[in-house]
């Protein structure tokens, strides 16, 4: 035990004397916002995420419109006592699409 302590004390002192100076941009200061992250091509990461989210929202809203038209046609064709299983699946898909759009809109 004594040998381990005699060995560990100089090792710990050597680590304590290592330079602790990191560049100021690496150490976040309290109350200071993080700098915006950039992609390797120089564009802001947030802008690219927003652009991709917008494109997904447009595609999902087009899908919502298509599904809602199909559901309307299903109700017009169907009987009041009969609802096709495909219509229920379409309604579930609409629910998922709206949750996805809402989640992307709340992200930022």
One Martini backbone bead per residue (centre of mass of N, CA, C, O) as a GRO file, in nm:
protein
  108
    1UNK     BB    1   0.058   0.064  -0.020
    2UNK     BB    2   0.303   0.250   0.003
    3UNK     BB    3   0.397   0.220  -0.292
    4UNK     BB    4   0.148   0.333  -0.425
    5UNK     BB    5   0.162   0.613  -0.294
    6UNK     BB    6   0.454   0.683  -0.393
    7UNK     BB    7   0.359   0.667  -0.697
    8UNK     BB    8   0.098   0.855  -0.709
    9UNK     BB    9   0.194   1.133  -0.619
   10UNK     BB   10   0.376   1.214  -0.867
   11UNK     BB   11   0.155   1.170  -1.080
   12UNK     BB   12  -0.049   1.379  -0.972
   13UNK     BB   13   0.148   1.621  -0.986
   14UNK     BB   14   0.193   1.608  -1.291
   15UNK     BB   15  -0.108   1.656  -1.368
   16UNK     BB   16  -0.138   1.930  -1.215
   17UNK     BB   17   0.097   2.072  -1.411
   18UNK     BB   18  -0.064   2.084  -1.640
   19UNK     BB   19  -0.198   2.255  -1.880
   20UNK     BB   20  -0.515   2.447  -1.843
   21UNK     BB   21  -0.510   2.599  -2.108
   22UNK     BB   22  -0.775   2.710  -2.292
   23UNK     BB   23  -0.946   2.822  -2.522
   24UNK     BB   24  -1.202   3.050  -2.498
   25UNK     BB   25  -1.398   2.900  -2.710
   26UNK     BB   26  -1.417   2.628  -2.537
   27UNK     BB   27  -1.500   2.792  -2.289
   28UNK     BB   28  -1.783   2.839  -2.128
   29UNK     BB   29  -1.948   3.113  -2.029
   30UNK     BB   30  -2.131   3.254  -1.808
   31UNK     BB   31  -2.398   3.399  -1.991
   32UNK     BB   32  -2.291   3.276  -2.261
   33UNK     BB   33  -2.330   3.216  -2.574
   34UNK     BB   34  -2.306   3.007  -2.814
   35UNK     BB   35  -2.166   2.955  -3.090
   36UNK     BB   36  -2.231   2.900  -3.398
   37UNK     BB   37  -2.264   2.635  -3.597
   38UNK     BB   38  -2.058   2.491  -3.848
   39UNK     BB   39  -2.006   2.373  -4.144
   40UNK     BB   40  -1.768   2.276  -4.368
   41UNK     BB   41  -1.908   2.486  -4.588
   42UNK     BB   42  -1.999   2.746  -4.376
   43UNK     BB   43  -2.267   2.686  -4.283
   44UNK     BB   44  -2.530   2.693  -4.090
   45UNK     BB   45  -2.679   2.451  -3.914
   46UNK     BB   46  -2.957   2.577  -3.857
   47UNK     BB   47  -3.030   2.654  -4.149
   48UNK     BB   48  -3.026   2.362  -4.260
   49UNK     BB   49  -3.242   2.247  -4.074
   50UNK     BB   50  -3.469   2.442  -4.156
   51UNK     BB   51  -3.470   2.365  -4.455
   52UNK     BB   52  -3.536   2.064  -4.416
   53UNK     BB   53  -3.797   2.107  -4.252
   54UNK     BB   54  -3.951   2.261  -4.469
   55UNK     BB   55  -3.951   2.035  -4.681
   56UNK     BB   56  -4.101   1.831  -4.500
   57UNK     BB   57  -4.355   2.002  -4.452
   58UNK     BB   58  -4.444   2.021  -4.745
   59UNK     BB   59  -4.469   1.716  -4.796
   60UNK     BB   60  -4.666   1.655  -4.559
   61UNK     BB   61  -4.894   1.849  -4.651
   62UNK     BB   62  -4.949   1.708  -4.918
   63UNK     BB   63  -5.022   1.438  -4.788
   64UNK     BB   64  -5.259   1.545  -4.621
   65UNK     BB   65  -5.432   1.639  -4.858
   66UNK     BB   66  -5.458   1.365  -4.996
   67UNK     BB   67  -5.582   1.207  -4.757
   68UNK     BB   68  -5.832   1.387  -4.714
   69UNK     BB   69  -5.956   1.332  -4.991
   70UNK     BB   70  -5.980   1.025  -4.957
   71UNK     BB   71  -6.164   1.032  -4.709
   72UNK     BB   72  -6.395   1.181  -4.835
   73UNK     BB   73  -6.450   0.963  -5.052
   74UNK     BB   74  -6.503   0.731  -4.853
   75UNK     BB   75  -6.754   0.864  -4.721
   76UNK     BB   76  -6.920   0.897  -4.982
   77UNK     BB   77  -6.920   0.583  -5.059
   78UNK     BB   78  -7.010   0.494  -4.801
   79UNK     BB   79  -7.147   0.373  -4.521
   80UNK     BB   80  -7.270   0.443  -4.206
   81UNK     BB   81  -7.185   0.129  -4.104
   82UNK     BB   82  -6.920   0.158  -4.293
   83UNK     BB   83  -6.558   0.122  -4.241
   84UNK     BB   84  -6.272   0.120  -4.369
   85UNK     BB   85  -5.954   0.028  -4.279
   86UNK     BB   86  -5.801   0.231  -4.460
   87UNK     BB   87  -5.916   0.484  -4.324
   88UNK     BB   88  -5.786   0.440  -4.049
   89UNK     BB   89  -5.495   0.447  -4.155
   90UNK     BB   90  -5.511   0.734  -4.265
   91UNK     BB   91  -5.569   0.870  -3.992
   92UNK     BB   92  -5.304   0.779  -3.860
   93UNK     BB   93  -5.120   0.920  -4.064
   94UNK     BB   94  -5.221   1.204  -4.008
   95UNK     BB   95  -5.137   1.209  -3.713
   96UNK     BB   96  -4.832   1.168  -3.763
   97UNK     BB   97  -4.785   1.414  -3.947
   98UNK     BB   98  -4.876   1.633  -3.745
   99UNK     BB   99  -4.666   1.563  -3.528
  100UNK     BB  100  -4.417   1.615  -3.701
  101UNK     BB  101  -4.473   1.908  -3.770
  102UNK     BB  102  -4.498   2.014  -3.480
  103UNK     BB  103  -4.211   1.929  -3.389
  104UNK     BB  104  -4.055   2.100  -3.599
  105UNK     BB  105  -4.178   2.380  -3.511
  106UNK     BB  106  -4.075   2.355  -3.197
  107UNK     BB  107  -3.763   2.335  -3.207
  108UNK     BB  108  -3.704   2.674  -3.253
   0.00000   0.00000   0.00000
